[in-house]
Amino acid sequence: MPDVSKITVEDLRKRMEAGEEFVFLDVRNPEAWAESEAMVPNAIRVPLDSFEQQLPHIPKEQNIVTYCT
């Protein structure tokens, strides 16, 4: 299993400014996603209830950041 850790928004911002690339997964449920105006550009929507089915489609060459509200 890959390493799993938490990262703060500030640490993520610093790493991105340093040129590190990430894949963002938006794991909010459909209701939360529809009600929110906050969207990360190019994020992949993967609701948790279908997460396992989507695993083969998630790029694994970069670090992955999941987020929800």
N, CA, C and O of each residue as an XYZ file, in Angstrom:
276
protein
N       0.849     -1.180      0.000
C       0.000      0.000      0.000
C       0.891      1.239      0.000
O       1.877      1.289      0.735
N       0.554      2.244     -0.821
C       1.349      3.468     -0.860
C       1.236      4.236      0.450
O       0.303      4.044      1.228
N       2.203      5.100      0.667
C       2.165      5.952      1.855
C       0.973      6.888      1.775
O       0.675      7.444      0.718
N       0.302      7.054      2.890
C      -0.833      7.969      2.973
C      -0.526      8.962      4.074
O      -0.170      8.570      5.186
N      -0.658     10.234      3.777
C      -0.416     11.250      4.784
C      -1.318     12.442      4.537
O      -1.891     12.594      3.458
N      -1.434     13.279      5.540
C      -2.211     14.507      5.421
C      -1.265     15.638      5.057
O      -0.083     15.620      5.402
N      -1.806     16.619      4.354
C      -1.022     17.784      3.970
C      -1.884     19.020      4.161
O      -3.082     19.005      3.879
N      -1.269     20.079      4.638
C      -2.015     21.324      4.791
C      -2.089     22.025      3.437
O      -1.309     21.740      2.528
N      -3.026     22.931      3.326
C      -3.156     23.707      2.098
C      -1.875     24.491      1.844
O      -1.413     24.573      0.706
N      -1.306     25.060      2.882
C      -0.074     25.839      2.723
C       1.083     24.967      2.243
O       1.831     25.371      1.353
N       1.238     23.773      2.823
C       2.306     22.868      2.368
C       2.081     22.446      0.923
O       3.025     22.365      0.138
N       0.843     22.183      0.582
C       0.519     21.815     -0.796
C       0.856     22.958     -1.743
O       1.441     22.740     -2.803
N       0.494     24.155     -1.367
C       0.790     25.331     -2.188
C       2.297     25.471     -2.406
O       2.740     25.713     -3.529
N       3.082     25.321     -1.349
C       4.541     25.430     -1.460
C       5.104     24.365     -2.401
O       5.969     24.655     -3.228
N       4.619     23.155     -2.275
C       5.110     22.080     -3.135
C       4.730     22.318     -4.591
O       5.514     22.027     -5.495
N       3.530     22.847     -4.821
C       3.114     23.148     -6.187
C       3.948     24.296     -6.758
O       4.332     24.258     -7.927
N       4.229     25.308     -5.947
C       5.062     26.423     -6.396
C       6.484     25.965     -6.722
O       7.168     26.571     -7.546
N       6.917     24.889     -6.065
C       8.245     24.338     -6.320
C       8.248     23.439     -7.560
O       9.290     22.905     -7.939
N       7.086     23.273     -8.185
C       7.009     22.515     -9.428
C       6.510     21.088     -9.302
O       6.431     20.369    -10.298
N       6.176     20.673     -8.101
C       5.666     19.306     -7.925
C       4.247     19.228     -8.498
O       3.440     20.142     -8.327
N       3.970     18.133     -9.169
C       2.652     17.960     -9.780
C       1.816     16.979     -8.965
O       2.334     16.039     -8.363
N       0.519     17.225     -8.964
C      -0.417     16.413     -8.201
C      -1.636     16.084     -9.058
O      -1.980     16.814     -9.987
N      -2.272     14.980     -8.724
C      -3.582     14.640     -9.258
C      -4.557     14.906     -8.119
O      -4.370     14.410     -7.008
N      -5.604     15.692     -8.397
C      -6.597     16.021     -7.382
C      -7.856     15.197     -7.604
O      -8.397     15.146     -8.709
N      -8.311     14.552     -6.536
C      -9.547     13.783     -6.576
C     -10.565     14.454     -5.680
O     -10.342     14.623     -4.482
N     -11.673     14.830     -6.265
C     -12.783     15.429     -5.528
C     -13.706     14.286     -5.117
O     -14.419     13.728     -5.951
N     -13.691     13.938     -3.828
C     -14.455     12.777     -3.361
C     -15.752     13.174     -2.654
O     -16.325     12.390     -1.897
N     -16.203     14.395     -2.910
C     -17.458     14.822     -2.290
C     -18.633     14.049     -2.876
O     -18.603     13.618     -4.028
N     -19.670     13.884     -2.055
C     -20.872     13.233     -2.574
C     -21.543     14.166     -3.568
O     -21.287     15.370     -3.546
N     -22.390     13.643     -4.432
C     -23.004     14.464     -5.481
C     -23.750     15.691     -4.959
O     -23.735     16.740     -5.603
N     -24.405     15.572     -3.795
C     -25.144     16.704     -3.254
C     -24.185     17.817     -2.837
O     -24.409     18.984     -3.157
N     -23.120     17.458     -2.127
C     -22.143     18.461     -1.691
C     -21.466     19.098     -2.890
O     -21.225     20.305     -2.898
N     -21.158     18.305     -3.900
C     -20.503     18.832     -5.094
C     -21.419     19.839     -5.800
O     -20.967     20.905     -6.220
N     -22.698     19.500     -5.929
C     -23.644     20.368     -6.631
C     -23.882     21.680     -5.883
O     -24.142     22.709     -6.507
N     -23.796     21.650     -4.560
C     -24.077     22.835     -3.761
C     -22.869     23.754     -3.592
O     -23.013     24.878     -3.112
N     -21.696     23.295     -3.974
C     -20.473     24.057     -3.730
C     -20.050     24.871     -4.942
O     -20.233     24.458     -6.087
N     -19.482     26.029     -4.664
C     -18.887     26.826     -5.729
C     -17.379     26.593     -5.786
O     -16.714     27.062     -6.710
N     -16.836     25.873     -4.809
C     -15.396     25.618     -4.748
C     -15.061     24.385     -5.584
O     -15.489     23.273     -5.277
N     -14.297     24.604     -6.632
C     -13.874     23.508     -7.509
C     -12.386     23.663     -7.796
O     -11.928     24.765     -8.101
N     -11.638     22.592     -7.703
C     -10.227     22.617     -8.068
C     -10.152     22.336     -9.565
O     -10.648     21.308    -10.026
N      -9.539     23.238    -10.328
C      -9.445     23.018    -11.775
C      -8.774     21.677    -12.100
O      -7.768     21.310    -11.493
N      -9.340     20.969    -13.051
C      -8.827     19.679    -13.533
C      -8.922     18.545    -12.519
O      -8.355     17.475    -12.737
N      -9.630     18.763    -11.419
C      -9.807     17.679    -10.450
C     -10.671     16.593    -11.067
O     -11.541     16.861    -11.895
N     -10.415     15.373    -10.651
C     -11.196     14.227    -11.108
C     -12.263     13.956    -10.056
O     -11.952     13.754     -8.882
N     -13.518     13.954    -10.484
C     -14.607     13.664     -9.540
C     -14.713     12.166     -9.342
O     -14.926     11.411    -10.290
N     -14.561     11.747     -8.093
C     -14.668     10.333     -7.745
C     -15.428     10.242     -6.430
O     -14.807     10.203     -5.367
N     -16.755     10.208     -6.476
C     -17.512     10.078     -5.234
C     -17.097      8.813     -4.479
O     -16.845      7.771     -5.084
N     -17.032      8.921     -3.160
C     -16.557      7.801     -2.359
C     -17.340      6.517     -2.580
O     -16.780      5.427     -2.469
N     -18.633      6.628     -2.890
C     -19.415      5.408     -3.067
C     -19.042      4.641     -4.338
O     -19.460      3.496     -4.509
N     -18.260      5.257     -5.231
C     -17.796      4.533     -6.420
C     -16.269      4.547     -6.528
O     -15.709      4.298     -7.596
N     -15.609      4.839     -5.413
C     -14.158      4.988     -5.412
C     -13.431      3.735     -5.912
O     -12.555      3.824     -6.772
N     -13.791      2.590     -5.382
C     -13.091      1.356     -5.771
C     -13.261      1.046     -7.254
O     -12.324      0.559     -7.886
N     -14.423      1.313     -7.818
C     -14.637      1.069     -9.240
C     -13.803      2.016    -10.101
O     -13.451      1.678    -11.232
N     -13.486      3.195     -9.574
C     -12.745      4.198    -10.332
C     -11.226      4.050    -10.216
O     -10.491      4.670    -10.985
N     -10.749      3.248     -9.279
C      -9.308      3.120     -9.062
C      -8.507      2.845    -10.331
O      -7.454      3.457    -10.510
N      -8.947      1.962    -11.214
C      -8.142      1.711    -12.414
C      -8.001      2.935    -13.324
O      -7.101      2.970    -14.163
N      -8.863      3.925    -13.175
C      -8.856      5.103    -14.045
C      -8.099      6.296    -13.457
O      -8.007      7.349    -14.088
N      -7.564      6.127    -12.258
C      -6.881      7.224    -11.581
C      -5.396      7.175    -11.914
O      -4.753      6.150    -11.691
N      -4.835      8.264    -12.444
C      -3.401      8.284    -12.756
C      -2.570      8.056    -11.493
O      -2.878      8.601    -10.433
N      -1.537      7.264    -11.614
C      -0.737      6.935    -10.438
C       0.716      7.391    -10.568
O       1.552      7.040     -9.735
N       1.020      8.166    -11.600
C       2.381      8.635    -11.829
C       2.742      9.817    -10.930
O       3.919     10.142    -10.776
N       1.744     10.453    -10.343
C       1.970     11.637     -9.508
C       1.349     11.392     -8.142
O       0.569     10.460     -7.946
N       1.720     12.262     -7.201
C       1.080     12.204     -5.901
C      -0.398     12.544     -6.074
O      -0.768     13.366     -6.912
N      -1.219     11.907     -5.280
C      -2.668     12.095     -5.355
C      -3.141     12.824     -4.111
O      -2.791     12.460     -2.988
N      -3.942     13.860     -4.327
C      -4.543     14.614     -3.227
C      -6.047     14.435     -3.323
O      -6.651     14.759     -4.345
N      -6.653     13.920     -2.259
C      -8.113     13.828     -2.216
C      -8.627     14.959     -1.345
O      -7.977     15.381     -0.389
N      -9.809     15.437     -1.700
C     -10.403     16.485     -0.868
C     -11.903     16.345     -0.873
O     -12.509     15.799     -1.795
N     -12.485     16.866      0.205
C     -13.941     16.882      0.353
C     -14.286     18.068      1.239
O     -13.403     18.799      1.686
N     -15.565     18.251      1.486
C     -15.962     19.354      2.366
C     -16.566     18.813      3.631
O     -16.964     19.584      4.504
